[in-house]
């Protein structure tokens, strides 16, 4: 395994040196360095390449040995230096955006390697390594070939877990270890039951036999890793999950955000208070006699039946799309609809609703699916009712806005229709992707979605219905604001998981179990503040554009321009969307 990686590294290194030395102009050298960065980046991350639609990476996986990780750090350092050496004045406008984006990609990857240090601190990186679900969900080639690809990956299981035991420190953060044990146990069950059942449909005994052997070994190794974590790492674990104030500030800079953690927290707390006031105001309009949270829980009873869940979601999704088109909020550059389907059985335990779009370079499996998880036939009545309450009409429409129109699905369509460069298409930022989707929830309410045209002439029933939609949208915003506030405090000022749990309970009305789940996520995903931070950045840019452009400002043009350059850190798009040029 090590020899294979070294051989690949020598080949890639030679190609990289060749690309840097030869070539004519500075622009040609920049293109050469960029091409080599992309090639070496996905050689290290082949499963990400497959997701983009680059099937030369099918069936490949790089085992993260200490030697491999040292080579990756050296690669990032080298390209950091190379990109800093580029003469910006010689580049075209699109190339300058590429360069700025690539610098931040390198900074983000270096931060993950040098500050977050997941490969040595977080056993989840190993417990969840074997996500072969992409090969099952998307029919980009015959199933027997995809099963063979999964076999090639699963055969790496012994080496992956050996690397984990070698790379991980002795004392690890307890939230990481606890979560990794759950992830490993879930992974083993997923492989043993769901993946195996899906693979058995391939119809080729030889291919299936090889898969079953590799899969059984992967299950065995995964359970053994969970047991090792439980016996060897959990008893000596600690609460040192924080990246620290300086580390958190560096994470923000790698996303192009120059505000300090303290400034962002102060802003987040102000926004949280303002959003709570909006939540309370919407609840009072529905029923002024009861507490706001009681009002919110009451609207959850207004939900579809189990049989009507998917048909109602499809119908409402089409109505949302029609509203976006009719109001000319953003161009939807395709008549192809996202398909509303049941979440596939292997993924129902972990998914409420999700958007599954193909990669920008996928040419065969080009369908996009909006997955909704149904009620299972064997659930008790009380469990089914609890599940359907989460799919109340108001919250489901807000989720559909986020996932599809004009959220993630429209973002995907705009990317495919745009003239964005390859670099812009393959390196999305957390803050843009989730910031845009979260922003659209508010944007549609602002534009009048399910709101009366003239509130003064609206009936009581119409005003209450409108307030229910505002309440559902506000509830989603409160969750994301709590994430922002807790991310900063967990990593910069000593907030404990228990304190974060209480913060979620007190400020977005979550019960104990989901509140603790959100708090635990914040320990290993400090970037989950980007939902709100990205949304606020877009709102700020919109107001700047409105001020700068005056009567020339057009919201549809603003949104179209915003979506036409991929999903880079939002700061990089300021000149494009604010000045309209």
ROBADO-363922 format. One record per residue (C-alpha): residue number from 1; residue in one letter; chain; x negated, y negated, z. Coordinates in Angstrom, 2 decimals. Layout:
NUM	A	A	X	Y	Z
...
This chain:
1	X	A	0.00	0.00	0.00
2	X	A	-2.76	-2.42	0.99
3	X	A	-4.85	-1.55	-2.05
4	X	A	-1.82	-2.13	-4.28
5	X	A	-1.25	-5.56	-2.79
6	X	A	-4.92	-6.49	-3.11
7	X	A	-4.94	-5.46	-6.74
8	X	A	-1.86	-7.55	-7.42
9	X	A	-3.42	-10.45	-5.53
10	X	A	-6.59	-10.31	-7.61
11	X	A	-4.60	-10.37	-10.83
12	X	A	-2.43	-13.24	-9.66
13	X	A	-5.40	-15.11	-8.28
14	X	A	-7.25	-14.83	-11.58
15	X	A	-4.19	-16.04	-13.46
16	X	A	-3.81	-18.94	-11.04
17	X	A	-7.43	-20.01	-11.45
18	X	A	-7.09	-19.75	-15.20
19	X	A	-3.97	-21.89	-15.15
20	X	A	-5.70	-24.56	-13.05
21	X	A	-8.93	-24.83	-15.00
22	X	A	-7.83	-24.74	-18.59
23	X	A	-5.31	-26.97	-20.28
24	X	A	-5.36	-30.38	-21.82
25	X	A	-3.49	-33.20	-20.20
26	X	A	-2.63	-33.72	-16.56
27	X	A	0.96	-32.85	-17.39
28	X	A	-0.14	-29.54	-18.90
29	X	A	-2.15	-28.77	-15.78
30	X	A	0.85	-29.59	-13.63
31	X	A	3.02	-27.24	-15.66
32	X	A	0.38	-24.53	-15.40
33	X	A	0.09	-24.90	-11.63
34	X	A	3.89	-24.94	-11.34
35	X	A	4.25	-21.76	-13.41
36	X	A	1.67	-19.98	-11.29
37	X	A	3.32	-21.12	-8.06
38	X	A	6.65	-19.73	-9.21
39	X	A	5.13	-16.42	-10.30
40	X	A	3.16	-15.90	-7.11
41	X	A	6.07	-17.08	-4.94
42	X	A	8.46	-14.43	-6.27
43	X	A	5.79	-11.74	-6.49
44	X	A	5.77	-12.11	-2.71
45	X	A	9.60	-12.32	-2.53
46	X	A	10.87	-10.01	-5.29
47	X	A	14.34	-9.52	-3.81
48	X	A	14.91	-13.28	-4.08
49	X	A	13.87	-13.03	-7.72
50	X	A	16.47	-10.32	-8.35
51	X	A	19.15	-12.54	-6.82
52	X	A	18.20	-15.31	-9.26
53	X	A	18.75	-12.93	-12.18
54	X	A	15.09	-12.09	-12.87
55	X	A	15.30	-8.33	-13.17
56	X	A	11.62	-7.73	-13.69
57	X	A	11.63	-7.68	-9.89
58	X	A	14.20	-4.89	-9.60
59	X	A	13.20	-2.21	-7.11
60	X	A	10.22	-4.12	-5.77
61	X	A	9.42	-5.03	-2.19
62	X	A	6.25	-6.32	-0.55
63	X	A	5.47	-4.88	2.88
64	X	A	4.55	-7.77	5.23
65	X	A	1.31	-6.43	6.62
66	X	A	-1.02	-8.80	8.47
67	X	A	-3.26	-8.86	5.39
68	X	A	-0.35	-9.76	3.13
69	X	A	0.73	-12.57	5.43
70	X	A	-2.81	-13.97	5.60
71	X	A	-2.90	-13.94	1.80
72	X	A	0.44	-15.76	1.70
73	X	A	-0.80	-18.47	4.07
74	X	A	-3.89	-18.93	1.91
75	X	A	-1.71	-19.14	-1.21
76	X	A	0.44	-21.86	0.34
77	X	A	-2.59	-23.84	1.49
78	X	A	-4.07	-23.66	-2.00
79	X	A	-0.91	-24.89	-3.71
80	X	A	-0.42	-27.58	-1.09
81	X	A	-3.79	-28.97	-2.11
82	X	A	-3.11	-28.49	-5.85
83	X	A	0.19	-30.35	-5.77
84	X	A	-1.32	-33.20	-3.76
85	X	A	-4.01	-33.58	-6.46
86	X	A	-1.52	-34.15	-9.28
87	X	A	-1.62	-37.64	-10.82
88	X	A	2.03	-38.65	-10.40
89	X	A	1.71	-41.56	-12.86
90	X	A	1.20	-39.13	-15.77
91	X	A	4.44	-37.21	-15.17
92	X	A	7.90	-37.65	-16.63
93	X	A	10.80	-38.50	-14.35
94	X	A	11.99	-34.88	-14.21
95	X	A	8.45	-33.68	-13.51
96	X	A	8.12	-36.15	-10.64
97	X	A	11.28	-34.73	-9.11
98	X	A	9.85	-31.23	-9.58
99	X	A	6.61	-32.25	-7.91
100	X	A	8.35	-33.85	-4.94
101	X	A	10.53	-30.76	-4.57
102	X	A	7.58	-28.35	-4.82
103	X	A	5.67	-30.27	-2.15
104	X	A	8.61	-29.88	0.20
105	X	A	9.02	-26.19	-0.68
106	X	A	5.38	-25.63	0.27
107	X	A	5.83	-27.66	3.45
108	X	A	8.92	-25.63	4.36
109	X	A	7.17	-22.31	3.76
110	X	A	4.08	-23.42	5.67
111	X	A	6.27	-24.52	8.57
112	X	A	7.91	-21.10	8.63
113	X	A	4.51	-19.40	8.58
114	X	A	2.63	-21.63	11.00
115	X	A	5.25	-23.01	13.40
116	X	A	8.25	-20.68	13.39
117	X	A	6.00	-17.62	12.90
118	X	A	8.89	-15.22	12.39
119	X	A	6.72	-12.31	11.27
120	X	A	4.90	-12.30	14.61
121	X	A	7.68	-13.64	16.91
122	X	A	11.01	-12.48	15.53
123	X	A	11.75	-8.76	15.18
124	X	A	14.88	-9.59	13.17
125	X	A	12.56	-10.05	10.19
126	X	A	11.96	-6.29	10.30
127	X	A	15.29	-5.09	11.69
128	X	A	17.16	-6.73	8.80
129	X	A	14.60	-6.26	6.04
130	X	A	16.49	-3.62	4.11
131	X	A	19.34	-5.69	2.66
132	X	A	19.96	-3.74	-0.52
133	X	A	23.55	-4.98	-0.70
134	X	A	22.79	-7.05	-3.79
135	X	A	22.28	-3.83	-5.75
136	X	A	25.76	-2.67	-4.74
137	X	A	27.75	-5.89	-5.14
138	X	A	26.63	-6.92	-8.62
139	X	A	26.91	-4.66	-11.66
140	X	A	23.92	-6.01	-13.60
141	X	A	22.91	-2.55	-14.86
142	X	A	24.17	1.05	-14.54
143	X	A	24.67	2.25	-10.96
144	X	A	22.20	5.12	-11.34
145	X	A	19.46	2.61	-12.15
146	X	A	20.42	0.39	-9.23
147	X	A	20.41	3.41	-6.93
148	X	A	16.90	4.26	-8.16
149	X	A	15.85	0.68	-7.37
150	X	A	17.28	1.00	-3.87
151	X	A	15.37	4.25	-3.42
152	X	A	12.09	2.53	-4.30
153	X	A	12.81	-0.12	-1.67
154	X	A	14.01	2.27	1.05
155	X	A	10.86	4.34	0.66
156	X	A	8.99	1.37	2.14
157	X	A	10.78	1.77	5.50
158	X	A	7.96	3.56	7.38
159	X	A	5.41	0.96	6.24
160	X	A	7.71	-1.96	7.08
161	X	A	8.34	-0.81	10.64
162	X	A	4.67	0.04	11.13
163	X	A	3.87	-3.52	10.10
164	X	A	6.46	-4.79	12.57
165	X	A	4.96	-2.91	15.48
166	X	A	1.50	-4.18	14.53
167	X	A	2.39	-7.79	13.77
168	X	A	4.81	-8.59	16.59
169	X	A	3.44	-9.97	19.82
170	X	A	3.93	-8.20	23.12
171	X	A	6.10	-10.91	24.71
172	X	A	8.89	-12.04	22.39
173	X	A	11.87	-14.39	22.88
174	X	A	14.71	-12.42	24.47
175	X	A	17.46	-13.79	22.16
176	X	A	15.41	-12.61	19.18
177	X	A	14.93	-9.11	20.63
178	X	A	18.56	-8.70	21.67
179	X	A	19.80	-9.82	18.27
180	X	A	17.24	-7.65	16.45
181	X	A	18.41	-4.56	18.32
182	X	A	21.99	-5.27	17.21
183	X	A	20.83	-5.97	13.65
184	X	A	18.79	-2.75	13.48
185	X	A	21.67	-0.65	14.80
186	X	A	24.04	-2.29	12.32
187	X	A	21.55	-1.78	9.48
188	X	A	21.20	1.92	10.28
189	X	A	24.98	2.37	10.35
190	X	A	25.39	0.41	7.12
191	X	A	22.82	2.58	5.34
192	X	A	24.14	5.83	6.75
193	X	A	27.79	5.20	5.96
194	X	A	28.49	2.46	3.45
195	X	A	25.39	2.44	1.28
196	X	A	25.31	6.22	1.05
197	X	A	29.00	6.39	0.11
198	X	A	28.52	3.79	-2.63
199	X	A	25.37	5.46	-3.99
200	X	A	27.11	8.84	-4.30
201	X	A	29.18	7.41	-7.14
202	X	A	26.13	7.21	-9.42
203	X	A	26.75	10.66	-10.94
204	X	A	23.11	11.71	-11.31
205	X	A	22.10	14.55	-8.93
206	X	A	18.36	13.92	-9.26
207	X	A	18.64	10.18	-8.64
208	X	A	21.06	10.77	-5.77
209	X	A	18.83	13.41	-4.19
210	X	A	15.84	11.06	-4.12
211	X	A	18.03	8.29	-2.72
212	X	A	19.47	10.49	0.04
213	X	A	16.00	11.48	1.21
214	X	A	14.76	7.88	1.24
215	X	A	17.94	6.64	2.86
216	X	A	17.88	9.27	5.62
217	X	A	14.27	8.36	6.41
218	X	A	15.12	4.64	6.43
219	X	A	18.00	5.30	8.86
220	X	A	15.71	7.33	11.12
221	X	A	12.98	4.65	11.05
222	X	A	15.47	1.84	11.68
223	X	A	16.95	3.55	14.74
224	X	A	13.46	4.32	16.02
225	X	A	12.54	0.64	15.66
226	X	A	15.65	-0.38	17.62
227	X	A	14.72	2.10	20.35
228	X	A	11.14	0.75	20.41
229	X	A	12.40	-2.80	20.80
230	X	A	14.70	-1.74	23.62
231	X	A	12.05	0.17	25.54
232	X	A	8.86	-1.77	24.75
233	X	A	9.79	-5.38	24.00
234	X	A	13.09	-6.17	25.71
235	X	A	11.87	-5.54	29.30
236	X	A	8.99	-8.04	28.91
237	X	A	10.82	-10.61	26.77
238	X	A	11.16	-14.26	27.76
239	X	A	13.08	-17.40	26.78
240	X	A	10.29	-19.07	24.77
241	X	A	12.35	-19.43	21.58
242	X	A	11.85	-23.18	21.07
243	X	A	9.62	-24.48	18.28
244	X	A	9.07	-27.64	20.34
245	X	A	9.77	-31.28	19.62
246	X	A	6.84	-31.74	17.22
247	X	A	7.60	-28.47	15.46
248	X	A	11.23	-29.48	15.05
249	X	A	10.18	-32.87	13.64
250	X	A	7.94	-31.09	11.14
251	X	A	10.88	-28.88	10.10
252	X	A	12.91	-32.01	9.39
253	X	A	10.08	-33.53	7.34
254	X	A	9.88	-30.36	5.24
255	X	A	13.52	-31.06	4.31
256	X	A	12.67	-34.67	3.40
257	X	A	14.25	-36.06	6.59
258	X	A	12.17	-38.74	8.28
259	X	A	14.42	-39.47	11.27
260	X	A	13.17	-38.26	14.65
261	X	A	14.97	-35.51	16.57
262	X	A	15.97	-38.10	19.15
263	X	A	17.53	-40.38	16.53
264	X	A	19.43	-37.49	14.98
265	X	A	20.71	-36.26	18.36
266	X	A	21.94	-39.75	19.27
267	X	A	23.72	-39.97	15.92
268	X	A	25.16	-36.48	16.38
269	X	A	26.54	-37.26	19.83
270	X	A	28.18	-40.43	18.49
271	X	A	29.70	-38.50	15.60
272	X	A	30.84	-35.74	17.97
273	X	A	32.72	-38.22	20.14
274	X	A	34.29	-39.87	17.09
275	X	A	35.32	-36.47	15.66
276	X	A	36.86	-35.42	18.97
277	X	A	38.93	-38.60	18.89
278	X	A	40.09	-37.76	15.34
279	X	A	40.93	-34.21	16.47
280	X	A	42.95	-35.53	19.41
281	X	A	44.72	-38.13	17.26
282	X	A	45.80	-35.50	14.71
283	X	A	47.04	-33.24	17.52
284	X	A	49.05	-36.07	19.08
285	X	A	50.77	-36.70	15.77
286	X	A	51.87	-33.06	15.75
287	X	A	52.90	-32.86	19.41
288	X	A	52.01	-35.66	21.86
289	X	A	53.21	-33.66	24.87
290	X	A	50.55	-30.93	24.79
291	X	A	46.74	-30.84	24.99
292	X	A	45.00	-31.01	21.62
293	X	A	43.55	-27.51	21.83
294	X	A	46.99	-26.06	22.62
295	X	A	48.35	-27.81	19.55
296	X	A	45.55	-26.39	17.43
297	X	A	46.17	-22.86	18.69
298	X	A	49.86	-23.25	17.87
299	X	A	49.22	-24.09	14.21
300	X	A	47.23	-20.87	13.89
301	X	A	50.51	-18.98	14.09
302	X	A	51.42	-20.35	10.65
303	X	A	49.66	-17.74	8.55
304	X	A	50.36	-15.32	5.69
305	X	A	51.30	-11.69	6.16
306	X	A	48.70	-8.98	5.72
307	X	A	50.14	-8.18	2.28
308	X	A	50.30	-11.85	1.33
309	X	A	46.80	-12.83	2.39
310	X	A	45.09	-12.49	-0.99
311	X	A	48.03	-13.65	-3.16
312	X	A	48.51	-16.73	-0.99
313	X	A	44.78	-17.48	-1.05
314	X	A	44.74	-17.21	-4.86
315	X	A	47.78	-19.47	-5.21
316	X	A	46.42	-22.09	-2.84
317	X	A	42.98	-21.96	-4.43
318	X	A	44.49	-22.82	-7.79
319	X	A	46.39	-25.71	-6.20
320	X	A	43.15	-27.01	-4.66
321	X	A	41.40	-26.80	-8.04
322	X	A	44.27	-28.69	-9.68
323	X	A	44.01	-31.42	-7.04
324	X	A	40.27	-31.84	-7.66
325	X	A	40.82	-32.08	-11.41
326	X	A	43.84	-34.37	-11.14
327	X	A	42.10	-36.79	-8.80
328	X	A	38.92	-36.73	-10.93
329	X	A	36.76	-36.16	-7.87
330	X	A	34.06	-34.15	-9.62
331	X	A	33.74	-32.52	-13.02
332	X	A	34.40	-28.77	-13.00
333	X	A	32.38	-27.77	-16.06
334	X	A	34.07	-24.43	-16.71
335	X	A	37.56	-22.97	-16.96
336	X	A	36.27	-19.67	-15.55
337	X	A	37.84	-19.11	-12.16
338	X	A	36.23	-17.63	-9.11
339	X	A	37.92	-14.29	-8.49
340	X	A	39.63	-13.90	-5.13
341	X	A	39.00	-10.33	-4.02
342	X	A	38.91	-8.27	-0.86
343	X	A	35.54	-8.28	0.83
344	X	A	33.89	-4.99	-0.09
345	X	A	34.13	-2.33	2.65
346	X	A	30.42	-2.35	3.55
347	X	A	30.53	-6.06	4.39
348	X	A	33.87	-6.47	6.16
349	X	A	32.41	-6.20	9.65
350	X	A	30.25	-9.30	9.18
351	X	A	32.26	-11.52	6.83
352	X	A	35.43	-13.61	7.21
353	X	A	35.30	-15.24	3.78
354	X	A	32.38	-15.89	1.44
355	X	A	31.43	-16.98	-2.06
356	X	A	29.26	-14.65	-4.12
357	X	A	27.90	-16.35	-7.24
358	X	A	25.35	-14.88	-9.66
359	X	A	21.88	-16.30	-9.96
360	X	A	21.30	-19.07	-12.51
361	X	A	19.40	-16.67	-14.78
362	X	A	21.78	-13.73	-14.55
363	X	A	23.10	-12.80	-18.01
364	X	A	25.25	-9.73	-17.37
365	X	A	26.84	-9.70	-13.88
366	X	A	28.07	-13.28	-14.25
367	X	A	31.34	-13.01	-12.31
368	X	A	31.76	-15.10	-9.19
369	X	A	33.75	-13.66	-6.30
370	X	A	35.49	-15.45	-3.47
371	X	A	35.68	-12.64	-0.94
372	X	A	38.39	-12.63	1.73
373	X	A	38.35	-9.96	4.43
374	X	A	41.77	-8.31	4.82
375	X	A	43.51	-6.69	7.76
376	X	A	42.49	-3.05	8.04
377	X	A	45.41	-0.58	7.85
378	X	A	44.50	1.14	11.14
379	X	A	44.29	-2.05	13.25
380	X	A	46.74	-2.44	16.15
381	X	A	49.40	-5.12	15.72
382	X	A	47.70	-7.48	18.19
383	X	A	44.33	-7.23	16.42
384	X	A	45.91	-7.82	13.02
385	X	A	47.78	-10.86	14.35
386	X	A	44.58	-12.30	15.85
387	X	A	42.76	-11.84	12.54
388	X	A	45.53	-13.41	10.47
389	X	A	45.73	-16.39	12.84
390	X	A	42.20	-17.29	11.74
391	X	A	43.60	-17.31	8.17
392	X	A	46.28	-19.86	9.01
393	X	A	47.15	-21.83	5.89
394	X	A	45.40	-25.02	7.00
395	X	A	42.05	-23.49	7.97
396	X	A	42.06	-21.15	4.97
397	X	A	42.49	-24.09	2.60
398	X	A	39.59	-25.92	4.28
399	X	A	37.45	-22.79	3.93
400	X	A	38.48	-22.47	0.26
401	X	A	37.45	-26.07	-0.33
402	X	A	34.05	-25.33	1.25
403	X	A	33.46	-22.04	-0.57
404	X	A	34.98	-22.74	-3.97
405	X	A	36.60	-26.02	-5.07
406	X	A	34.71	-28.27	-5.02
407	X	A	32.20	-26.63	-2.67
408	X	A	29.76	-23.81	-3.39
409	X	A	31.41	-22.49	-6.56
410	X	A	31.59	-25.90	-8.27
411	X	A	28.02	-26.54	-7.18
412	X	A	27.03	-23.28	-8.92
413	X	A	28.96	-24.21	-12.09
414	X	A	27.40	-27.66	-12.17
415	X	A	23.92	-26.18	-11.78
416	X	A	24.47	-23.81	-14.70
417	X	A	25.86	-26.59	-16.89
418	X	A	23.13	-29.08	-16.02
419	X	A	19.80	-29.80	-17.64
420	X	A	18.04	-29.17	-14.34
421	X	A	14.56	-27.69	-14.66
422	X	A	13.69	-24.16	-13.61
423	X	A	12.11	-25.50	-10.42
424	X	A	15.29	-27.39	-9.56
425	X	A	17.41	-24.30	-10.21
426	X	A	15.44	-21.87	-8.05
427	X	A	14.55	-23.87	-4.93
428	X	A	17.73	-25.05	-3.20
429	X	A	17.53	-26.78	0.15
430	X	A	19.56	-25.81	3.21
431	X	A	20.71	-29.38	3.81
432	X	A	21.99	-29.93	0.27
433	X	A	23.75	-26.59	-0.26
434	X	A	25.60	-26.54	3.05
435	X	A	25.78	-30.33	3.34
436	X	A	27.63	-30.59	0.02
437	X	A	30.09	-27.82	0.87
438	X	A	30.80	-29.32	4.30
439	X	A	31.10	-32.83	2.83
440	X	A	33.76	-31.67	0.36
441	X	A	36.08	-30.65	3.21
442	X	A	36.29	-34.28	4.36
443	X	A	36.15	-35.65	0.83
444	X	A	39.37	-33.89	-0.19
445	X	A	41.25	-35.06	2.90
446	X	A	40.03	-38.61	2.19
447	X	A	41.31	-38.26	-1.38
448	X	A	44.77	-37.34	-0.09
449	X	A	44.79	-33.54	-0.17
450	X	A	48.03	-32.46	1.54
451	X	A	48.50	-36.04	2.75
452	X	A	51.56	-38.23	1.95
453	X	A	51.08	-40.79	-0.78
454	X	A	52.81	-43.41	1.35
455	X	A	52.67	-42.49	5.06
456	X	A	55.21	-45.21	5.87
457	X	A	57.81	-43.47	3.69
458	X	A	56.89	-39.91	4.64
459	X	A	59.30	-37.73	6.58
460	X	A	58.40	-36.43	10.04
461	X	A	57.86	-32.97	8.54
462	X	A	55.48	-34.35	5.89
463	X	A	53.47	-36.30	8.47
464	X	A	53.15	-33.26	10.74
465	X	A	52.00	-31.05	7.88
466	X	A	49.40	-33.65	6.88
467	X	A	48.17	-33.87	10.48
468	X	A	47.78	-30.08	10.62
469	X	A	45.37	-30.22	7.68
470	X	A	43.41	-33.04	9.31
471	X	A	43.27	-31.05	12.53
472	X	A	41.92	-27.95	10.75
473	X	A	39.31	-30.00	8.89
474	X	A	38.30	-31.75	12.11
475	X	A	37.90	-28.41	13.88
476	X	A	35.40	-27.28	11.23
477	X	A	33.51	-30.56	11.64
478	X	A	33.36	-30.18	15.44
479	X	A	31.71	-26.77	15.11
480	X	A	29.01	-28.13	12.79
481	X	A	28.42	-31.17	15.04
482	X	A	27.94	-28.88	18.04
483	X	A	25.40	-26.92	16.00
484	X	A	23.47	-30.13	15.31
485	X	A	23.42	-31.20	18.95
486	X	A	22.51	-27.76	20.27
487	X	A	19.79	-27.10	17.66
488	X	A	17.89	-30.18	18.77
489	X	A	18.39	-29.61	22.49
490	X	A	17.55	-25.89	22.34
491	X	A	14.26	-26.60	20.60
492	X	A	13.25	-30.04	21.87
493	X	A	14.54	-30.53	25.39
494	X	A	14.81	-27.21	27.15
495	X	A	18.50	-26.40	26.70
496	X	A	19.21	-22.80	27.67
497	X	A	21.45	-20.35	25.83
498	X	A	23.93	-20.54	28.71
499	X	A	24.00	-24.34	28.49
500	X	A	24.45	-24.23	24.72
501	X	A	27.29	-21.74	25.16
502	X	A	29.04	-24.16	27.50
503	X	A	28.42	-27.00	25.04
504	X	A	30.27	-25.12	22.31
505	X	A	33.09	-24.21	24.71
506	X	A	33.48	-27.78	25.95
507	X	A	33.11	-29.64	22.67
508	X	A	34.63	-27.49	19.92
509	X	A	37.00	-25.37	21.98
510	X	A	35.32	-22.01	21.31
511	X	A	35.93	-19.01	23.54
512	X	A	33.02	-17.39	25.40
513	X	A	32.05	-14.73	22.84
514	X	A	31.93	-16.89	19.68
515	X	A	30.40	-19.77	21.67
516	X	A	27.55	-17.52	22.86
517	X	A	27.09	-16.19	19.33
518	X	A	26.69	-19.77	18.06
519	X	A	24.24	-20.57	20.88
520	X	A	22.16	-17.48	20.13
521	X	A	22.04	-18.36	16.44
522	X	A	20.61	-21.75	17.32
523	X	A	17.55	-20.14	18.93
524	X	A	16.42	-18.51	15.67
525	X	A	18.13	-20.76	13.09
526	X	A	17.31	-24.33	14.13
527	X	A	18.20	-25.40	10.60
528	X	A	21.89	-24.86	11.23
529	X	A	22.05	-28.56	12.04
530	X	A	21.79	-29.15	8.26
531	X	A	25.53	-28.58	7.67
532	X	A	26.30	-31.85	9.41
533	X	A	23.06	-33.62	8.61
534	X	A	23.45	-32.93	4.88
535	X	A	27.06	-34.11	4.97
536	X	A	26.08	-37.33	6.72
537	X	A	23.25	-37.93	4.23
538	X	A	25.68	-37.61	1.32
539	X	A	28.15	-39.98	2.98
540	X	A	25.34	-42.49	3.51
541	X	A	24.23	-42.22	-0.13
542	X	A	27.81	-42.66	-1.28
543	X	A	28.17	-45.89	0.66
544	X	A	24.81	-47.13	-0.60
545	X	A	25.86	-46.36	-4.16
546	X	A	29.18	-48.14	-3.64
547	X	A	27.36	-51.22	-2.32
548	X	A	24.66	-51.15	-5.00
549	X	A	26.99	-50.55	-7.96
550	X	A	29.96	-52.63	-6.84
551	X	A	32.77	-52.49	-9.37
552	X	A	30.77	-50.03	-11.49
553	X	A	30.95	-47.36	-8.76
554	X	A	32.87	-44.27	-9.77
555	X	A	33.22	-41.38	-7.33
556	X	A	33.34	-38.69	-10.01
557	X	A	30.19	-40.03	-11.64
558	X	A	28.49	-40.17	-8.24
559	X	A	29.34	-36.53	-7.52
560	X	A	28.42	-35.35	-11.01
561	X	A	25.02	-37.02	-10.78
562	X	A	24.47	-35.59	-7.32
563	X	A	25.10	-32.05	-8.59
564	X	A	23.10	-32.31	-11.80
565	X	A	19.61	-31.79	-10.35
566	X	A	19.97	-28.50	-8.53
567	X	A	20.14	-28.69	-4.74
568	X	A	16.96	-30.44	-3.60
569	X	A	16.55	-32.23	-0.29
570	X	A	19.02	-35.10	-0.56
571	X	A	16.48	-37.88	-0.08
572	X	A	14.92	-36.98	-3.44
573	X	A	18.11	-37.97	-5.28
574	X	A	18.45	-41.49	-3.90
575	X	A	17.32	-43.30	-7.06
576	X	A	19.54	-41.11	-9.21
577	X	A	22.79	-41.56	-7.31
578	X	A	22.42	-44.92	-5.56
579	X	A	21.17	-46.99	-8.45
580	X	A	22.98	-44.87	-11.03
581	X	A	19.99	-44.40	-13.24
